[in-house]
Amino acid sequence: MESLTLSRVLSCKISTNISRKVCSFMPSKQLGFGHFLRRSFKNVKLTVVRSEESGNGGGFGGLADGSSSNAVEEEEEEEKKEDEREKRGLMLGIDREDSGSVIGLHLIPPSGDYEVIDSHECVTTDTKEKDEEIEEEKPQTRITYDIVFVTAEAAPYSKTGGLGDVCGSLPITLAGRGHRVMVVSPRYLHGNPADKNLAGALDMDQRIKIYCFGGEQEVAFFHEYWGGVDWVFVDHPSYHRPGNPYGDCHGAFGDNQFRFTLLCHAACEAPLVLPLGGYTYGEKCLFLVNDWHAGLVPVLLASKYRPFGVYKDARSILLIHNLAHQGVEPAATFKNLGLPSEWYGALEWVFPTWARTHALDTGEAVNILKGAIVTADRIVTVSKGYAWEITTVEGGYGLHELLSSRRSVLNGIANGIDITEWDPSSDELIGFHYSADDLSGKVQCKTALQKELGLPIRPECPLIGFIGRLDYQKGIDLIRWATPELMEDDVQFIMLGSGDPLYEDWMRAAETTYRDKFRGWVGFNIPISHRITAGCDILLMPSRFEPCGLNQLYAMRYATVPVVHATGGLRDTVENFNPYAGGGNGEGTGWTFSPLTKENMLEALRMAILTYREHKSTWEGLMRRGMQRDLTWESAAVQYEQVLEWASIDPPYIM
Ligand SMILES: Nc1ncnc2c1ncn2[C@@H]1O[C@H](COP(=O)(O)OP(=O)(O)O[C@H]2O[C@H](CO)[C@@H](O)[C@H](O)[C@H]2O)[C@@H](O)[C@H]1O
C-alpha cells in the first residue's frame, strides 16, 4: 500500500476522522477530488491506497470483479480488505494509466454498500439545500487534470472585457469539479484603486530568468489561492504603468509583444518551479492558452521544451476569444521571442499585397496567434457558430485556410456566466431585486436608472441599452447612423462604453442633441453596467461579429430582452421570437436580425418596442424564458472536460 499524506495531495488541512456513513457513495456519483473534499470532507483523515490493491486499477476498482476464476477466495480477500478499510476510515485510490502514470485519485468507500448517503451531513444546514440542487444536475467529472490557464486578464484581478470574465470564472468552475487549476496572468499595477484587487497575492520569493529580446529578464511570481484556484501573477516592471493591460489614452503600448512574450515564458516555467500548496503542478499538465497574448505557450512547448524531454506529457489547448487580434509584428522581431531560429516558419506571416503600406514593403511579419494555431494540440472557440465562421473567408481574418486545415481539432463551446455575480435576486450593485417569480423589482430598477442618469422618469417608456467597447466589432457605427431615426420614436436609449474617441465624442454630443432621450456614459464602469442590464427593457447588440458575447447572456438573466445581429455566439444563444409557436404563447428569448443593415436593426428594434408596448403578457413570456435559460458555466465545463480528455489522448504536436 502506498500511503500519501494529504498535504502532498491538496493544500488543505485534514485532521479528524469521519464516520463511514458520510463517506459512502456510488461510483457513478464520483466527484472530482478537490471539489468533493472542499465540500464535504474538511475534517477527514484520508489514506491513499494503490488502485492495484483495490483490484482493477481505476474507478472503484476491487469492489466487485466477477471475472475471477476463484470467486470464493476473492470474496474472502475482499472482506478482509473491507474490514481493513473500515478500521482505517475513508481511503483514496490512485488511478493509473497503462504506463503507470498517476492520472487521478478516487475515494474508496469503507463498506461494500454503494448506496449514496448524503455527504452533506457534515456541512452546515444553510448551504445544504443549495448544494443538493447543484449536485442533482451536475454531470460528474470522469478524470481530473492539472490545468494551467494563461491569460492577459482574469476578473476580478484585471478585466477590460469578456476575456477577463471567462478567465475569472471558468477556472473556478473547473476547480469546483475536482481539477487542480492555476491561472497565470501579469501582475498589473496601474497606480489606481483597482490595484487593491491584487493585495491578497503574495510574493512567492521565486525569481526566474527569461532570455528574450536580446537580454535577460528577471520575473517574480505572486500567488493567491482563492475559489479553489491558484492565481499566479507574473511580476515585471513592464506591467507597472498607468492605463489598462494593453494601452492607455495614447493607444496600445508599443512593447506589448515584449510584455506578453514574458508572460508566456514565465507561464511555461510556473508549473515546473512553483510549489503551490506544497508541490508543483509538474510536467503533466494541460495548458489552456487564451488569445494571442498567451499564444507563444504552445510554440514554446513544441520548440523549447519537448525536444529536451520536458513537457512530453503536457498538451496545449488554444482558446480563441477574438480572432481579430493576432499579435502581428514585423518579421525582424522574431529573434526577440526566445525561440529557436528554425521555428520561424510556425509564426511566418505575409500580408497580401493590398495590405502593404508602400512599394518596398514585403509584407513579412510574425503572427503569434498563427503560431499558436499551428502548434496547439486542440483549438476551442467560444461558440459553435464562431468555430464555423473562422473557417470562412469572411470570418477567418486571413487564417481561415489554416483553421480549416485544423478542423478536426477545432470545437466551439459557448461561454457561461458567473450566476452569483450576475443574479438579479441578490445583486448588490442594483437597488431592487427581482426574479422570474416576482418581476416587480425590475421596473423599480428602471426608474432608479432613469433617475440616476437624469432621464425623465417614465416607467412605461421603452428603455434600450448598449454596453460594450466602442469598436468596429460591436457595430457602433451602425448605432450612430441609426440613432436619429430611433430617436423619432418615443423611447429612451442609454449607452455605456469606451474605446474609439470618435464614438466617445459622438456619445457626448448625442446627449446634448437628445436631452430627454439619450444618455452616453463614456468609460468602464462595472456597477453602472449592472444597473443598465437590470434597468433596461431591451439590450441592443448589433455586433459585426461576436465570438460569443456575454452581455446578451447577462441581459437574459436580468429579464432584459436582447435584440442582436444573428452572428457567432449571438445567433447560438439568443432564440429568435416566434409569436406563433408554443400554442400561440410564443417562443424565443429575443430578436435576431440579419443581414447587418441599419434597416434590419431598426425593424427588429421596432418589433421589440411594439411587443413591449402592446403585448404585455407576450413580453413577460420573453423575459421569463430568458431568465430560465441555463447560462451556468457547468454545462460549458463538461464540454471543456471532453476536450481536455481528447487532448490528453492524442499525441502532442511535434514539428
Ligand atoms: N464600458 C464598460 N463598463 C463596464 N463593463 C463593460 C464595459 N464594456 C464592456 N464591459 C463588460 O465587458 C464584458 C464584455 O464582454 P463581451 O463578451 O461582450 O465582449 P468582448 O468583445 O470584450 O469579449 C471577447 O471575448 C468574450 C469572451 O470569450 C466573447 O464573449 C466575445 O464575443 C469576444 O469578443 C462584459 O462583461 C461587459 O459587461
The ligand as a MOL file (V3000), in Angstrom:
LIG
                    3D

  0  0  0     0  0            999 V3000
M  V30 BEGIN CTAB
M  V30 COUNTS 38 41 0 0 0
M  V30 BEGIN ATOM
M  V30 1 N -17.7110 50.2750 -20.5120 0
M  V30 2 C -17.8980 49.1770 -19.8270 0
M  V30 3 N -18.1090 49.2450 -18.4960 0
M  V30 4 C -18.2870 48.1020 -17.7840 0
M  V30 5 N -18.2510 46.8630 -18.3010 0
M  V30 6 C -18.0390 46.7760 -19.6100 0
M  V30 7 C -17.8520 47.8850 -20.4430 0
M  V30 8 N -17.6300 47.4650 -21.7050 0
M  V30 9 C -17.7030 46.1370 -21.6700 0
M  V30 10 N -17.9330 45.7260 -20.4070 0
M  V30 11 C -18.0260 44.3490 -19.9390 0
M  V30 12 O -17.0180 43.5940 -20.5840 0
M  V30 13 C -17.5470 42.3490 -20.9740 0
M  V30 14 C -17.6020 42.3050 -22.4820 0
M  V30 15 O -17.7670 41.0190 -22.8710 0
M  V30 16 P -18.1740 40.5790 -24.3410 0
M  V30 17 O -18.1500 39.1060 -24.3520 0
M  V30 18 O -19.4770 41.1780 -24.6780 0
M  V30 19 O -17.1090 41.2410 -25.3000 0
M  V30 20 P -15.5360 41.2350 -25.6320 0
M  V30 21 O -15.5200 41.6470 -27.0380 0
M  V30 22 O -14.7830 42.0290 -24.6610 0
M  V30 23 O -15.0370 39.7360 -25.4550 0
M  V30 24 C -14.4630 38.7570 -26.3440 0
M  V30 25 O -14.3270 37.5880 -25.5270 0
M  V30 26 C -15.5500 37.1860 -24.9730 0
M  V30 27 C -15.2580 36.0430 -24.0260 0
M  V30 28 O -14.9990 34.8650 -24.6830 0
M  V30 29 C -16.5570 36.8170 -26.0310 0
M  V30 30 O -17.7950 36.5700 -25.4010 0
M  V30 31 C -16.7120 37.9740 -27.0190 0
M  V30 32 O -17.5600 37.5910 -28.0710 0
M  V30 33 C -15.3630 38.3930 -27.5250 0
M  V30 34 O -15.4640 39.4760 -28.4210 0
M  V30 35 C -18.8960 42.2320 -20.3290 0
M  V30 36 O -18.7780 41.7280 -19.0430 0
M  V30 37 C -19.3240 43.7030 -20.2730 0
M  V30 38 O -20.3110 43.9460 -19.3130 0
M  V30 END ATOM
M  V30 BEGIN BOND
M  V30 1 1 1 2
M  V30 2 1 2 3
M  V30 3 2 2 7
M  V30 4 2 3 4
M  V30 5 1 4 5
M  V30 6 2 5 6
M  V30 7 1 6 7
M  V30 8 1 6 10
M  V30 9 1 7 8
M  V30 10 2 8 9
M  V30 11 1 9 10
M  V30 12 1 10 11
M  V30 13 1 11 12
M  V30 14 1 11 37
M  V30 15 1 12 13
M  V30 16 1 13 14
M  V30 17 1 13 35
M  V30 18 1 14 15
M  V30 19 1 15 16
M  V30 20 2 16 17
M  V30 21 1 16 18
M  V30 22 1 16 19
M  V30 23 1 19 20
M  V30 24 2 20 21
M  V30 25 1 20 22
M  V30 26 1 20 23
M  V30 27 1 23 24
M  V30 28 1 24 25
M  V30 29 1 24 33
M  V30 30 1 25 26
M  V30 31 1 26 27
M  V30 32 1 26 29
M  V30 33 1 27 28
M  V30 34 1 29 30
M  V30 35 1 29 31
M  V30 36 1 31 32
M  V30 37 1 31 33
M  V30 38 1 33 34
M  V30 39 1 35 36
M  V30 40 1 35 37
M  V30 41 1 37 38
M  V30 END BOND
M  V30 END CTAB
M  END
